[in-house]
Amino acid sequence: MRSEPTPFEGGPMDGRVLPILTGPTGHPPKWYEIPVPTPDGPPTVLLYERVPSGYSKRLGLQKGWKYAFRPSGTKPRPRWPWTKTPRPQD
């Protein structure tokens, strides 16, 4: 498998660059979870979200990816098109 050096931004991993395995599309995973063990109780999970690292000036092409810290520690729920709330009838 191919890996890509990906920088981390924010949180305890700020400024570090780790080699992250890419998927079949060549992109790193959308979410990166880092379990941190605690002396008592379940481990704390640090959550990082994949965001674009920047865009080129001339053509506006994306330069790559970076991981941004998500302090809430929760992923957003998937929004499926068939689970929309029904609109009230007038």
N, C-alpha and C positions, 0 to 999 in steps of 0.2 A: 504494500500500500504506500501511497505517497503522503508525505507530510509537508506542512507549510509553517514557517516560523510566524507566529501570530502574537502581536503585542497585547498586553492587558492594561486597562485604564481604570483607575479608581479602586477603592477597597484595599485589602492587604496585599494584593498581587500587583499593585500599581508599578508600572515601569518594567515589569518582567516580560520576557519574550520566551514562549515555549513552542516546541514543535508539535503541532496539532494534526492528527490524521484527517485527511480529506475524504469525502464520500465519493460516490460514483460521478457526481456532477462537478467535482473539483473544488467544492466549497467545504469549509469546516462546518461542524454542527451548529445549528442555530443557538443552542443553549449549551453552556459548559458548567458542570457542577463539580465543586471541589469539597469533599467531605472533610471536616476538621474534627478530630476526635476530642471529646471532653472527658475529664476525669470521672464525672458522674452523669449518667443519663445518656440519651441518644446523641450522636454526633451532629454538630452544626454544619449546615450546608451553605457554602458560598456560591452564589448564582451569578453568572456572567452571560450577557446577551451579545450575540454577534451583530455588529453594526459596520457600515462602510467606513474605512479609514480615511477616505478623502477622494477627491476627484481631480482629474488633470485640468489644467487651465485652458488649454486650447480646444479640446473636443468634449470635455466634460465626462470622460470615461472614468469609471471607478478604478481606484488604484489597488484596492485590496480590502482585507477585513481586519478588524480588531475586536476585542471583547471589552464591553463596558460593564461595570459592576452594577448589579441590581440589588440595592440595599434591602428591599422588602423581602427578598428571598423566596418569592413565589412567581411561578410562571403564569401568564394570562391564560384564561381558559380558551379553547378553540371556539371560534364562532362559525358554526356551520350554517349554510344558507337555508336549510330546511327547518332550523330551530328558531326562526324569527318569531317575535311576538306578533300575534294578529293585530292588524290595524282596526280601530273601531269603525263600524259602519255608520255613516251619517244618515 
